[in-house]
Amino acid sequence: MNSIVKGFDSLPRIVKVIFALPVLDILWAIYRLCRSIAKKNTLAIILAILMLVLCPVIFWIVDLITTILTGKVVWLV
Protein backbone atom coordinates (compact mmCIF):
# COMPACT_ATOMS: atom_id res chain seq x y z
CA MET A 1 0.00 0.00 0.00
CA ASN A 2 2.85 2.38 0.76
CA SER A 3 4.16 2.10 -2.79
CA ILE A 4 0.78 3.13 -4.21
CA VAL A 5 0.60 6.12 -1.85
CA LYS A 6 4.17 7.17 -2.68
CA GLY A 7 3.47 6.76 -6.39
CA PHE A 8 0.43 9.02 -6.28
CA ASP A 9 2.23 11.57 -4.09
CA SER A 10 5.13 11.80 -6.56
CA LEU A 11 2.95 12.52 -9.61
CA PRO A 12 3.24 15.93 -11.27
CA ARG A 13 0.51 18.42 -10.39
CA ILE A 14 -1.03 18.36 -13.88
CA VAL A 15 -1.53 14.58 -13.66
CA LYS A 16 -3.08 14.97 -10.22
CA VAL A 17 -5.50 17.55 -11.62
CA ILE A 18 -6.40 15.23 -14.50
CA PHE A 19 -7.04 12.42 -12.00
CA ALA A 20 -9.43 14.77 -10.16
CA LEU A 21 -11.77 15.05 -13.14
CA PRO A 22 -15.22 13.44 -12.71
CA VAL A 23 -14.64 10.01 -14.28
CA LEU A 24 -11.04 9.58 -13.14
CA ASP A 25 -11.66 10.76 -9.58
CA ILE A 26 -12.20 7.14 -8.57
CA LEU A 27 -8.38 6.90 -8.55
CA TRP A 28 -8.23 9.39 -5.68
CA ALA A 29 -10.81 7.35 -3.78
CA ILE A 30 -8.59 4.29 -4.18
CA TYR A 31 -5.60 6.39 -3.08
CA ARG A 32 -7.48 7.40 0.08
CA LEU A 33 -8.33 3.79 0.81
CA CYS A 34 -4.72 2.66 0.35
CA ARG A 35 -3.45 5.53 2.48
CA SER A 36 -5.91 4.69 5.25
CA ILE A 37 -4.97 1.00 5.15
CA ALA A 38 -1.27 1.90 5.31
CA LYS A 39 -1.91 4.07 8.39
CA LYS A 40 -4.24 1.41 9.90
CA ASN A 41 -6.93 4.00 10.61
CA THR A 42 -10.27 2.17 10.84
CA LEU A 43 -12.50 5.25 10.63
CA ALA A 44 -10.63 6.53 7.59
CA ILE A 45 -10.92 3.10 5.92
CA ILE A 46 -14.70 3.12 6.40
CA LEU A 47 -14.94 6.68 5.06
CA ALA A 48 -12.73 5.81 2.09
CA ILE A 49 -14.98 2.87 1.20
CA LEU A 50 -18.00 5.18 1.37
CA MET A 51 -16.20 7.64 -0.88
CA LEU A 52 -15.62 4.90 -3.43
CA VAL A 53 -19.39 4.68 -3.76
CA LEU A 54 -20.14 8.43 -3.56
CA CYS A 55 -17.02 9.75 -5.28
CA PRO A 56 -18.39 10.46 -8.78
CA VAL A 57 -21.26 12.47 -7.38
CA ILE A 58 -19.85 14.61 -4.59
CA PHE A 59 -16.11 14.62 -4.01
CA TRP A 60 -14.63 15.28 -7.45
CA ILE A 61 -15.21 19.04 -7.08
CA VAL A 62 -13.40 19.14 -3.73
CA ASP A 63 -10.56 17.04 -5.14
CA LEU A 64 -10.23 19.25 -8.19
CA ILE A 65 -10.12 22.49 -6.18
CA THR A 66 -7.68 21.23 -3.54
CA THR A 67 -5.43 19.65 -6.14
CA ILE A 68 -5.25 22.86 -8.16
CA LEU A 69 -4.63 25.05 -5.10
CA THR A 70 -2.33 22.84 -2.99
CA GLY A 71 -1.17 20.02 -5.25
CA LYS A 72 -2.57 17.48 -2.76
CA VAL A 73 -5.84 15.72 -2.14
CA VAL A 74 -7.36 16.43 1.26
CA TRP A 75 -7.71 13.42 3.56
CA LEU A 76 -7.89 12.60 7.26
CA VAL A 77 -4.56 10.82 7.67
SVG drawing of the C-alpha trace seen along z (x, -y; Angstrom):
<svg xmlns="http://www.w3.org/2000/svg" viewBox="-24 -27 32 29">
<polyline fill="none" stroke="black" stroke-width="0.4" points="0.0,0.0 2.8,-2.4 4.2,-2.1 0.8,-3.1 0.6,-6.1 4.2,-7.2 3.5,-6.8 0.4,-9.0 2.2,-11.6 5.1,-11.8 3.0,-12.5 3.2,-15.9 0.5,-18.4 -1.0,-18.4 -1.5,-14.6 -3.1,-15.0 -5.5,-17.5 -6.4,-15.2 -7.0,-12.4 -9.4,-14.8 -11.8,-15.1 -15.2,-13.4 -14.6,-10.0 -11.0,-9.6 -11.7,-10.8 -12.2,-7.1 -8.4,-6.9 -8.2,-9.4 -10.8,-7.4 -8.6,-4.3 -5.6,-6.4 -7.5,-7.4 -8.3,-3.8 -4.7,-2.7 -3.4,-5.5 -5.9,-4.7 -5.0,-1.0 -1.3,-1.9 -1.9,-4.1 -4.2,-1.4 -6.9,-4.0 -10.3,-2.2 -12.5,-5.2 -10.6,-6.5 -10.9,-3.1 -14.7,-3.1 -14.9,-6.7 -12.7,-5.8 -15.0,-2.9 -18.0,-5.2 -16.2,-7.6 -15.6,-4.9 -19.4,-4.7 -20.1,-8.4 -17.0,-9.8 -18.4,-10.5 -21.3,-12.5 -19.8,-14.6 -16.1,-14.6 -14.6,-15.3 -15.2,-19.0 -13.4,-19.1 -10.6,-17.0 -10.2,-19.3 -10.1,-22.5 -7.7,-21.2 -5.4,-19.7 -5.3,-22.9 -4.6,-25.0 -2.3,-22.8 -1.2,-20.0 -2.6,-17.5 -5.8,-15.7 -7.4,-16.4 -7.7,-13.4 -7.9,-12.6 -4.6,-10.8"/>
</svg>
